[in-house]
Amino acid sequence: MAGHDHDRGCRMVGGLAKTTQTQRRFLDFSSNLLWIVWGWYAHAYALIILQICLAAINIRGAQKNDPAAGPDYPGT
């Protein structure tokens, strides 16, 4: 019986972790977008380029961590 309770608890934590990941990605992307808007207003073009690169890295990382996306390299 105790094993069943433990299994259910692990699934609940796993579900919360996925929600937390999604929220963190949304906040990261929102932050990048706000910095881009401010950089446009302040004519800080290097900042805009930096934020676009950081957003691209975050998107790529999210895709690599998505189990539905499959392996990065064929045959692995």
PyMOL Python script that loads the backbone (N, CA, C, O; Angstrom):
from pymol import cmd

cmd.read_pdbstr("""\
ATOM      1  N   MET A   1       0.810  -1.201   0.000  1.00  0.00           N
ATOM      2  CA  MET A   1       0.000   0.000   0.000  1.00  0.00           C
ATOM      3  C   MET A   1       0.853   1.265   0.000  1.00  0.00           C
ATOM      4  O   MET A   1       0.572   2.215  -0.731  1.00  0.00           O
ATOM      5  N   ALA A   2       1.890   1.267   0.822  1.00  0.00           N
ATOM      6  CA  ALA A   2       2.713   2.463   0.911  1.00  0.00           C
ATOM      7  C   ALA A   2       3.382   2.757  -0.431  1.00  0.00           C
ATOM      8  O   ALA A   2       3.582   3.920  -0.783  1.00  0.00           O
ATOM      9  N   GLY A   3       3.729   1.706  -1.183  1.00  0.00           N
ATOM     10  CA  GLY A   3       4.352   1.903  -2.486  1.00  0.00           C
ATOM     11  C   GLY A   3       3.434   2.625  -3.450  1.00  0.00           C
ATOM     12  O   GLY A   3       3.889   3.427  -4.265  1.00  0.00           O
ATOM     13  N   HIS A   4       2.144   2.345  -3.361  1.00  0.00           N
ATOM     14  CA  HIS A   4       1.190   3.001  -4.251  1.00  0.00           C
ATOM     15  C   HIS A   4       1.094   4.491  -3.941  1.00  0.00           C
ATOM     16  O   HIS A   4       1.013   5.314  -4.853  1.00  0.00           O
ATOM     17  N   ASP A   5       1.102   4.837  -2.660  1.00  0.00           N
ATOM     18  CA  ASP A   5       1.060   6.252  -2.286  1.00  0.00           C
ATOM     19  C   ASP A   5       2.302   6.975  -2.784  1.00  0.00           C
ATOM     20  O   ASP A   5       2.229   8.104  -3.269  1.00  0.00           O
ATOM     21  N   HIS A   6       3.442   6.308  -2.659  1.00  0.00           N
ATOM     22  CA  HIS A   6       4.691   6.914  -3.107  1.00  0.00           C
ATOM     23  C   HIS A   6       4.662   7.136  -4.624  1.00  0.00           C
ATOM     24  O   HIS A   6       5.084   8.188  -5.105  1.00  0.00           O
ATOM     25  N   ASP A   7       4.170   6.157  -5.370  1.00  0.00           N
ATOM     26  CA  ASP A   7       4.100   6.288  -6.825  1.00  0.00           C
ATOM     27  C   ASP A   7       3.209   7.457  -7.228  1.00  0.00           C
ATOM     28  O   ASP A   7       3.548   8.219  -8.134  1.00  0.00           O
ATOM     29  N   ARG A   8       2.077   7.595  -6.557  1.00  0.00           N
ATOM     30  CA  ARG A   8       1.173   8.698  -6.882  1.00  0.00           C
ATOM     31  C   ARG A   8       1.834  10.042  -6.579  1.00  0.00           C
ATOM     32  O   ARG A   8       1.676  10.999  -7.337  1.00  0.00           O
ATOM     33  N   GLY A   9       2.571  10.110  -5.476  1.00  0.00           N
ATOM     34  CA  GLY A   9       3.259  11.345  -5.113  1.00  0.00           C
ATOM     35  C   GLY A   9       4.319  11.718  -6.132  1.00  0.00           C
ATOM     36  O   GLY A   9       4.487  12.896  -6.448  1.00  0.00           O
ATOM     37  N   CYS A  10       5.031  10.736  -6.648  1.00  0.00           N
ATOM     38  CA  CYS A  10       6.052  11.012  -7.658  1.00  0.00           C
ATOM     39  C   CYS A  10       5.422  11.547  -8.943  1.00  0.00           C
ATOM     40  O   CYS A  10       5.961  12.450  -9.582  1.00  0.00           O
ATOM     41  N   ARG A  11       4.284  10.982  -9.310  1.00  0.00           N
ATOM     42  CA  ARG A  11       3.608  11.475 -10.514  1.00  0.00           C
ATOM     43  C   ARG A  11       3.141  12.902 -10.318  1.00  0.00           C
ATOM     44  O   ARG A  11       3.202  13.708 -11.246  1.00  0.00           O
ATOM     45  N   MET A  12       2.674  13.226  -9.118  1.00  0.00           N
ATOM     46  CA  MET A  12       2.203  14.590  -8.865  1.00  0.00           C
ATOM     47  C   MET A  12       3.368  15.576  -8.935  1.00  0.00           C
ATOM     48  O   MET A  12       3.222  16.663  -9.494  1.00  0.00           O
ATOM     49  N   VAL A  13       4.514  15.210  -8.378  1.00  0.00           N
ATOM     50  CA  VAL A  13       5.685  16.082  -8.426  1.00  0.00           C
ATOM     51  C   VAL A  13       6.146  16.246  -9.865  1.00  0.00           C
ATOM     52  O   VAL A  13       6.515  17.345 -10.279  1.00  0.00           O
ATOM     53  N   GLY A  14       6.127  15.150 -10.633  1.00  0.00           N
ATOM     54  CA  GLY A  14       6.508  15.233 -12.039  1.00  0.00           C
ATOM     55  C   GLY A  14       5.595  16.164 -12.812  1.00  0.00           C
ATOM     56  O   GLY A  14       6.062  16.917 -13.666  1.00  0.00           O
ATOM     57  N   GLY A  15       4.305  16.125 -12.529  1.00  0.00           N
ATOM     58  CA  GLY A  15       3.359  17.015 -13.194  1.00  0.00           C
ATOM     59  C   GLY A  15       3.599  18.462 -12.824  1.00  0.00           C
ATOM     60  O   GLY A  15       3.500  19.352 -13.668  1.00  0.00           O
ATOM     61  N   LEU A  16       3.912  18.694 -11.567  1.00  0.00           N
ATOM     62  CA  LEU A  16       4.199  20.062 -11.143  1.00  0.00           C
ATOM     63  C   LEU A  16       5.491  20.563 -11.764  1.00  0.00           C
ATOM     64  O   LEU A  16       5.604  21.735 -12.124  1.00  0.00           O
ATOM     65  N   ALA A  17       6.457  19.676 -11.887  1.00  0.00           N
ATOM     66  CA  ALA A  17       7.730  20.088 -12.467  1.00  0.00           C
ATOM     67  C   ALA A  17       7.532  20.519 -13.924  1.00  0.00           C
ATOM     68  O   ALA A  17       8.138  21.497 -14.363  1.00  0.00           O
ATOM     69  N   LYS A  18       6.695  19.806 -14.673  1.00  0.00           N
ATOM     70  CA  LYS A  18       6.432  20.164 -16.072  1.00  0.00           C
ATOM     71  C   LYS A  18       5.745  21.523 -16.145  1.00  0.00           C
ATOM     72  O   LYS A  18       6.071  22.342 -17.004  1.00  0.00           O
ATOM     73  N   THR A  19       4.791  21.762 -15.243  1.00  0.00           N
ATOM     74  CA  THR A  19       4.110  23.055 -15.206  1.00  0.00           C
ATOM     75  C   THR A  19       5.102  24.155 -14.865  1.00  0.00           C
ATOM     76  O   THR A  19       5.067  25.232 -15.460  1.00  0.00           O
ATOM     77  N   THR A  20       5.980  23.893 -13.918  1.00  0.00           N
ATOM     78  CA  THR A  20       6.978  24.881 -13.518  1.00  0.00           C
ATOM     79  C   THR A  20       7.917  25.180 -14.682  1.00  0.00           C
ATOM     80  O   THR A  20       8.281  26.334 -14.909  1.00  0.00           O
ATOM     81  N   GLN A  21       8.310  24.138 -15.422  1.00  0.00           N
ATOM     82  CA  GLN A  21       9.169  24.342 -16.592  1.00  0.00           C
ATOM     83  C   GLN A  21       8.485  25.238 -17.611  1.00  0.00           C
ATOM     84  O   GLN A  21       9.106  26.153 -18.153  1.00  0.00           O
ATOM     85  N   THR A  22       7.231  24.983 -17.870  1.00  0.00           N
ATOM     86  CA  THR A  22       6.480  25.776 -18.842  1.00  0.00           C
ATOM     87  C   THR A  22       6.373  27.224 -18.385  1.00  0.00           C
ATOM     88  O   THR A  22       6.534  28.143 -19.188  1.00  0.00           O
ATOM     89  N   GLN A  23       6.104  27.428 -17.110  1.00  0.00           N
ATOM     90  CA  GLN A  23       6.011  28.791 -16.584  1.00  0.00           C
ATOM     91  C   GLN A  23       7.357  29.498 -16.679  1.00  0.00           C
ATOM     92  O   GLN A  23       7.412  30.678 -17.025  1.00  0.00           O
ATOM     93  N   ARG A  24       8.440  28.790 -16.375  1.00  0.00           N
ATOM     94  CA  ARG A  24       9.774  29.393 -16.436  1.00  0.00           C
ATOM     95  C   ARG A  24      10.112  29.792 -17.874  1.00  0.00           C
ATOM     96  O   ARG A  24      10.666  30.864 -18.116  1.00  0.00           O
ATOM     97  N   ARG A  25       9.772  28.917 -18.823  1.00  0.00           N
ATOM     98  CA  ARG A  25      10.039  29.245 -20.233  1.00  0.00           C
ATOM     99  C   ARG A  25       9.242  30.465 -20.671  1.00  0.00           C
ATOM    100  O   ARG A  25       9.754  31.322 -21.390  1.00  0.00           O
ATOM    101  N   PHE A  26       7.986  30.542 -20.237  1.00  0.00           N
ATOM    102  CA  PHE A  26       7.153  31.691 -20.574  1.00  0.00           C
ATOM    103  C   PHE A  26       7.747  32.970 -19.985  1.00  0.00           C
ATOM    104  O   PHE A  26       7.794  33.998 -20.660  1.00  0.00           O
ATOM    105  N   LEU A  27       8.196  32.913 -18.741  1.00  0.00           N
ATOM    106  CA  LEU A  27       8.794  34.096 -18.106  1.00  0.00           C
ATOM    107  C   LEU A  27      10.105  34.481 -18.780  1.00  0.00           C
ATOM    108  O   LEU A  27      10.380  35.668 -18.961  1.00  0.00           O
ATOM    109  N   ASP A  28      10.920  33.494 -19.155  1.00  0.00           N
ATOM    110  CA  ASP A  28      12.168  33.785 -19.858  1.00  0.00           C
ATOM    111  C   ASP A  28      11.884  34.502 -21.181  1.00  0.00           C
ATOM    112  O   ASP A  28      12.507  35.514 -21.503  1.00  0.00           O
ATOM    113  N   PHE A  29      10.937  33.959 -21.931  1.00  0.00           N
ATOM    114  CA  PHE A  29      10.612  34.552 -23.229  1.00  0.00           C
ATOM    115  C   PHE A  29       9.998  35.947 -23.060  1.00  0.00           C
ATOM    116  O   PHE A  29      10.288  36.857 -23.836  1.00  0.00           O
ATOM    117  N   SER A  30       9.154  36.102 -22.048  1.00  0.00           N
ATOM    118  CA  SER A  30       8.558  37.422 -21.778  1.00  0.00           C
ATOM    119  C   SER A  30       9.635  38.428 -21.416  1.00  0.00           C
ATOM    120  O   SER A  30       9.589  39.576 -21.858  1.00  0.00           O
ATOM    121  N   SER A  31      10.594  38.009 -20.623  1.00  0.00           N
ATOM    122  CA  SER A  31      11.701  38.886 -20.241  1.00  0.00           C
ATOM    123  C   SER A  31      12.494  39.310 -21.471  1.00  0.00           C
ATOM    124  O   SER A  31      12.827  40.485 -21.624  1.00  0.00           O
ATOM    125  N   ASN A  32      12.797  38.351 -22.351  1.00  0.00           N
ATOM    126  CA  ASN A  32      13.510  38.685 -23.585  1.00  0.00           C
ATOM    127  C   ASN A  32      12.730  39.714 -24.404  1.00  0.00           C
ATOM    128  O   ASN A  32      13.303  40.668 -24.929  1.00  0.00           O
ATOM    129  N   LEU A  33      11.431  39.508 -24.504  1.00  0.00           N
ATOM    130  CA  LEU A  33      10.597  40.412 -25.284  1.00  0.00           C
ATOM    131  C   LEU A  33      10.587  41.823 -24.689  1.00  0.00           C
ATOM    132  O   LEU A  33      10.675  42.810 -25.419  1.00  0.00           O
ATOM    133  N   LEU A  34      10.480  41.909 -23.370  1.00  0.00           N
ATOM    134  CA  LEU A  34      10.488  43.230 -22.723  1.00  0.00           C
ATOM    135  C   LEU A  34      11.829  43.935 -22.897  1.00  0.00           C
ATOM    136  O   LEU A  34      11.863  45.146 -23.115  1.00  0.00           O
ATOM    137  N   TRP A  35      12.932  43.198 -22.804  1.00  0.00           N
ATOM    138  CA  TRP A  35      14.237  43.808 -23.031  1.00  0.00           C
ATOM    139  C   TRP A  35      14.365  44.298 -24.474  1.00  0.00           C
ATOM    140  O   TRP A  35      14.953  45.349 -24.727  1.00  0.00           O
ATOM    141  N   ILE A  36      13.813  43.535 -25.416  1.00  0.00           N
ATOM    142  CA  ILE A  36      13.856  43.961 -26.823  1.00  0.00           C
ATOM    143  C   ILE A  36      13.077  45.255 -27.008  1.00  0.00           C
ATOM    144  O   ILE A  36      13.543  46.167 -27.689  1.00  0.00           O
ATOM    145  N   VAL A  37      11.896  45.342 -26.409  1.00  0.00           N
ATOM    146  CA  VAL A  37      11.086  46.561 -26.513  1.00  0.00           C
ATOM    147  C   VAL A  37      11.844  47.750 -25.922  1.00  0.00           C
ATOM    148  O   VAL A  37      11.899  48.820 -26.529  1.00  0.00           O
ATOM    149  N   TRP A  38      12.429  47.558 -24.736  1.00  0.00           N
ATOM    150  CA  TRP A  38      13.181  48.659 -24.114  1.00  0.00           C
ATOM    151  C   TRP A  38      14.407  49.020 -24.947  1.00  0.00           C
ATOM    152  O   TRP A  38      14.729  50.198 -25.105  1.00  0.00           O
ATOM    153  N   GLY A  39      15.096  47.999 -25.484  1.00  0.00           N
ATOM    154  CA  GLY A  39      16.262  48.246 -26.320  1.00  0.00           C
ATOM    155  C   GLY A  39      15.905  49.020 -27.583  1.00  0.00           C
ATOM    156  O   GLY A  39      16.678  49.863 -28.038  1.00  0.00           O
ATOM    157  N   TRP A  40      14.736  48.734 -28.147  1.00  0.00           N
ATOM    158  CA  TRP A  40      14.278  49.478 -29.319  1.00  0.00           C
ATOM    159  C   TRP A  40      14.037  50.937 -28.958  1.00  0.00           C
ATOM    160  O   TRP A  40      14.426  51.845 -29.692  1.00  0.00           O
ATOM    161  N   TYR A  41      13.395  51.145 -27.825  1.00  0.00           N
ATOM    162  CA  TYR A  41      13.104  52.504 -27.356  1.00  0.00           C
ATOM    163  C   TYR A  41      14.397  53.276 -27.079  1.00  0.00           C
ATOM    164  O   TYR A  41      14.493  54.466 -27.380  1.00  0.00           O
ATOM    165  N   ALA A  42      15.389  52.593 -26.503  1.00  0.00           N
ATOM    166  CA  ALA A  42      16.646  53.244 -26.116  1.00  0.00           C
ATOM    167  C   ALA A  42      17.688  53.208 -27.237  1.00  0.00           C
ATOM    168  O   ALA A  42      18.809  53.680 -27.053  1.00  0.00           O
ATOM    169  N   HIS A  43      17.329  52.656 -28.387  1.00  0.00           N
ATOM    170  CA  HIS A  43      18.247  52.507 -29.519  1.00  0.00           C
ATOM    171  C   HIS A  43      19.480  51.697 -29.127  1.00  0.00           C
ATOM    172  O   HIS A  43      20.590  51.989 -29.572  1.00  0.00           O
ATOM    173  N   ALA A  44      19.279  50.681 -28.292  1.00  0.00           N
ATOM    174  CA  ALA A  44      20.356  49.802 -27.846  1.00  0.00           C
ATOM    175  C   ALA A  44      20.308  48.527 -28.704  1.00  0.00           C
ATOM    176  O   ALA A  44      19.791  47.492 -28.285  1.00  0.00           O
ATOM    177  N   TYR A  45      20.856  48.638 -29.898  1.00  0.00           N
ATOM    178  CA  TYR A  45      20.715  47.566 -30.875  1.00  0.00           C
ATOM    179  C   TYR A  45      21.517  46.319 -30.504  1.00  0.00           C
ATOM    180  O   TYR A  45      21.111  45.207 -30.840  1.00  0.00           O
ATOM    181  N   ALA A  46      22.640  46.485 -29.820  1.00  0.00           N
ATOM    182  CA  ALA A  46      23.403  45.319 -29.364  1.00  0.00           C
ATOM    183  C   ALA A  46      22.587  44.527 -28.340  1.00  0.00           C
ATOM    184  O   ALA A  46      22.633  43.297 -28.329  1.00  0.00           O
ATOM    185  N   LEU A  47      21.847  45.220 -27.489  1.00  0.00           N
ATOM    186  CA  LEU A  47      20.990  44.554 -26.516  1.00  0.00           C
ATOM    187  C   LEU A  47      19.888  43.768 -27.219  1.00  0.00           C
ATOM    188  O   LEU A  47      19.548  42.662 -26.799  1.00  0.00           O
ATOM    189  N   ILE A  48      19.337  44.329 -28.275  1.00  0.00           N
ATOM    190  CA  ILE A  48      18.287  43.638 -29.035  1.00  0.00           C
ATOM    191  C   ILE A  48      18.845  42.347 -29.631  1.00  0.00           C
ATOM    192  O   ILE A  48      18.209  41.296 -29.551  1.00  0.00           O
ATOM    193  N   ILE A  49      20.029  42.426 -30.223  1.00  0.00           N
ATOM    194  CA  ILE A  49      20.647  41.235 -30.813  1.00  0.00           C
ATOM    195  C   ILE A  49      20.930  40.197 -29.736  1.00  0.00           C
ATOM    196  O   ILE A  49      20.685  39.007 -29.939  1.00  0.00           O
ATOM    197  N   LEU A  50      21.447  40.642 -28.589  1.00  0.00           N
ATOM    198  CA  LEU A  50      21.718  39.723 -27.487  1.00  0.00           C
ATOM    199  C   LEU A  50      20.447  39.015 -27.033  1.00  0.00           C
ATOM    200  O   LEU A  50      20.462  37.801 -26.827  1.00  0.00           O
ATOM    201  N   GLN A  51      19.358  39.743 -26.875  1.00  0.00           N
ATOM    202  CA  GLN A  51      18.112  39.144 -26.403  1.00  0.00           C
ATOM    203  C   GLN A  51      17.519  38.187 -27.428  1.00  0.00           C
ATOM    204  O   GLN A  51      16.930  37.171 -27.059  1.00  0.00           O
ATOM    205  N   ILE A  52      17.669  38.500 -28.703  1.00  0.00           N
ATOM    206  CA  ILE A  52      17.198  37.579 -29.741  1.00  0.00           C
ATOM    207  C   ILE A  52      18.004  36.282 -29.691  1.00  0.00           C
ATOM    208  O   ILE A  52      17.441  35.194 -29.819  1.00  0.00           O
ATOM    209  N   CYS A  53      19.317  36.396 -29.506  1.00  0.00           N
ATOM    210  CA  CYS A  53      20.150  35.197 -29.401  1.00  0.00           C
ATOM    211  C   CYS A  53      19.790  34.382 -28.161  1.00  0.00           C
ATOM    212  O   CYS A  53      19.713  33.155 -28.233  1.00  0.00           O
ATOM    213  N   LEU A  54      19.571  35.040 -27.036  1.00  0.00           N
ATOM    214  CA  LEU A  54      19.190  34.333 -25.818  1.00  0.00           C
ATOM    215  C   LEU A  54      17.834  33.648 -25.976  1.00  0.00           C
ATOM    216  O   LEU A  54      17.644  32.526 -25.508  1.00  0.00           O
ATOM    217  N   ALA A  55      16.895  34.321 -26.634  1.00  0.00           N
ATOM    218  CA  ALA A  55      15.587  33.711 -26.875  1.00  0.00           C
ATOM    219  C   ALA A  55      15.739  32.475 -27.766  1.00  0.00           C
ATOM    220  O   ALA A  55      15.087  31.457 -27.534  1.00  0.00           O
ATOM    221  N   ALA A  56      16.599  32.565 -28.781  1.00  0.00           N
ATOM    222  CA  ALA A  56      16.827  31.420 -29.666  1.00  0.00           C
ATOM    223  C   ALA A  56      17.434  30.250 -28.896  1.00  0.00           C
ATOM    224  O   ALA A  56      17.064  29.098 -29.123  1.00  0.00           O
ATOM    225  N   ILE A  57      18.356  30.541 -27.994  1.00  0.00           N
ATOM    226  CA  ILE A  57      18.957  29.483 -27.177  1.00  0.00           C
ATOM    227  C   ILE A  57      17.898  28.847 -26.276  1.00  0.00           C
ATOM    228  O   ILE A  57      17.865  27.626 -26.121  1.00  0.00           O
ATOM    229  N   ASN A  58      17.036  29.671 -25.684  1.00  0.00           N
ATOM    230  CA  ASN A  58      15.968  29.135 -24.825  1.00  0.00           C
ATOM    231  C   ASN A  58      14.997  28.271 -25.612  1.00  0.00           C
ATOM    232  O   ASN A  58      14.575  27.220 -25.132  1.00  0.00           O
ATOM    233  N   ILE A  59      14.640  28.701 -26.812  1.00  0.00           N
ATOM    234  CA  ILE A  59      13.720  27.923 -27.648  1.00  0.00           C
ATOM    235  C   ILE A  59      14.373  26.606 -28.057  1.00  0.00           C
ATOM    236  O   ILE A  59      13.734  25.554 -28.025  1.00  0.00           O
ATOM    237  N   ARG A  60      15.640  26.668 -28.438  1.00  0.00           N
ATOM    238  CA  ARG A  60      16.359  25.447 -28.824  1.00  0.00           C
ATOM    239  C   ARG A  60      16.453  24.482 -27.643  1.00  0.00           C
ATOM    240  O   ARG A  60      16.266  23.277 -27.811  1.00  0.00           O
ATOM    241  N   GLY A  61      16.739  25.001 -26.459  1.00  0.00           N
ATOM    242  CA  GLY A  61      16.809  24.158 -25.271  1.00  0.00           C
ATOM    243  C   GLY A  61      15.477  23.515 -24.952  1.00  0.00           C
ATOM    244  O   GLY A  61      15.426  22.353 -24.550  1.00  0.00           O
ATOM    245  N   ALA A  62      14.394  24.262 -25.129  1.00  0.00           N
ATOM    246  CA  ALA A  62      13.066  23.713 -24.869  1.00  0.00           C
ATOM    247  C   ALA A  62      12.750  22.599 -25.861  1.00  0.00           C
ATOM    248  O   ALA A  62      12.152  21.589 -25.488  1.00  0.00           O
ATOM    249  N   GLN A  63      13.143  22.771 -27.109  1.00  0.00           N
ATOM    250  CA  GLN A  63      12.904  21.739 -28.114  1.00  0.00           C
ATOM    251  C   GLN A  63      13.737  20.499 -27.843  1.00  0.00           C
ATOM    252  O   GLN A  63      13.259  19.379 -28.027  1.00  0.00           O
ATOM    253  N   LYS A  64      14.990  20.686 -27.402  1.00  0.00           N
ATOM    254  CA  LYS A  64      15.854  19.540 -27.110  1.00  0.00           C
ATOM    255  C   LYS A  64      15.353  18.763 -25.908  1.00  0.00           C
ATOM    256  O   LYS A  64      15.547  17.549 -25.840  1.00  0.00           O
ATOM    257  N   ASN A  65      14.712  19.431 -24.956  1.00  0.00           N
ATOM    258  CA  ASN A  65      14.213  18.771 -23.760  1.00  0.00           C
ATOM    259  C   ASN A  65      12.827  18.186 -23.935  1.00  0.00           C
ATOM    260  O   ASN A  65      12.328  17.509 -23.036  1.00  0.00           O
ATOM    261  N   ASP A  66      12.195  18.431 -25.069  1.00  0.00           N
ATOM    262  CA  ASP A  66      10.854  17.910 -25.330  1.00  0.00           C
ATOM    263  C   ASP A  66      10.966  16.450 -25.758  1.00  0.00           C
ATOM    264  O   ASP A  66      11.529  16.166 -26.815  1.00  0.00           O
ATOM    265  N   PRO A  67      10.441  15.516 -24.957  1.00  0.00           N
ATOM    266  CA  PRO A  67      10.564  14.100 -25.321  1.00  0.00           C
ATOM    267  C   PRO A  67       9.809  13.747 -26.597  1.00  0.00           C
ATOM    268  O   PRO A  67      10.152  12.759 -27.247  1.00  0.00           O
ATOM    269  N   ALA A  68       8.802  14.513 -26.976  1.00  0.00           N
ATOM    270  CA  ALA A  68       8.045  14.227 -28.194  1.00  0.00           C
ATOM    271  C   ALA A  68       8.845  14.589 -29.443  1.00  0.00           C
ATOM    272  O   ALA A  68       8.518  14.132 -30.539  1.00  0.00           O
ATOM    273  N   ALA A  69       9.891  15.405 -29.290  1.00  0.00           N
ATOM    274  CA  ALA A  69      10.674  15.839 -30.436  1.00  0.00           C
ATOM    275  C   ALA A  69      11.576  14.733 -30.973  1.00  0.00           C
ATOM    276  O   ALA A  69      12.012  14.802 -32.122  1.00  0.00           O
ATOM    277  N   GLY A  70      11.863  13.717 -30.165  1.00  0.00           N
ATOM    278  CA  GLY A  70      12.715  12.628 -30.613  1.00  0.00           C
ATOM    279  C   GLY A  70      14.177  12.956 -30.408  1.00  0.00           C
ATOM    280  O   GLY A  70      14.499  14.015 -29.870  1.00  0.00           O
ATOM    281  N   PRO A  71      15.078  12.065 -30.827  1.00  0.00           N
ATOM    282  CA  PRO A  71      16.509  12.275 -30.623  1.00  0.00           C
ATOM    283  C   PRO A  71      17.042  13.387 -31.514  1.00  0.00           C
ATOM    284  O   PRO A  71      16.483  13.681 -32.571  1.00  0.00           O
ATOM    285  N   ASP A  72      18.140  14.001 -31.064  1.00  0.00           N
ATOM    286  CA  ASP A  72      18.765  15.077 -31.833  1.00  0.00           C
ATOM    287  C   ASP A  72      19.474  14.544 -33.076  1.00  0.00           C
ATOM    288  O   ASP A  72      19.483  15.192 -34.122  1.00  0.00           O
ATOM    289  N   TYR A  73      20.058  13.371 -32.951  1.00  0.00           N
ATOM    290  CA  TYR A  73      20.814  12.799 -34.052  1.00  0.00           C
ATOM    291  C   TYR A  73      20.194  11.469 -34.453  1.00  0.00           C
ATOM    292  O   TYR A  73      19.808  10.680 -33.591  1.00  0.00           O
ATOM    293  N   PRO A  74      20.097  11.215 -35.744  1.00  0.00           N
ATOM    294  CA  PRO A  74      19.540   9.933 -36.181  1.00  0.00           C
ATOM    295  C   PRO A  74      20.396   8.781 -35.646  1.00  0.00           C
ATOM    296  O   PRO A  74      21.624   8.860 -35.633  1.00  0.00           O
ATOM    297  N   GLY A  75      19.744   7.739 -35.218  1.00  0.00           N
ATOM    298  CA  GLY A  75      20.443   6.574 -34.742  1.00  0.00           C
ATOM    299  C   GLY A  75      20.784   6.593 -33.256  1.00  0.00           C
ATOM    300  O   GLY A  75      21.381   5.638 -32.759  1.00  0.00           O
ATOM    301  N   THR A  76      20.421   7.663 -32.526  1.00  0.00           N
ATOM    302  CA  THR A  76      20.754   7.709 -31.100  1.00  0.00           C
ATOM    303  C   THR A  76      19.501   7.519 -30.284  1.00  0.00           C
ATOM    304  O   THR A  76      19.558   7.524 -29.054  1.00  0.00           O
TER     305      THR A  76
END
""", "prot")
cmd.dss("prot")
cmd.show_as("cartoon", "prot")
cmd.util.cbc("prot")
cmd.orient("prot")
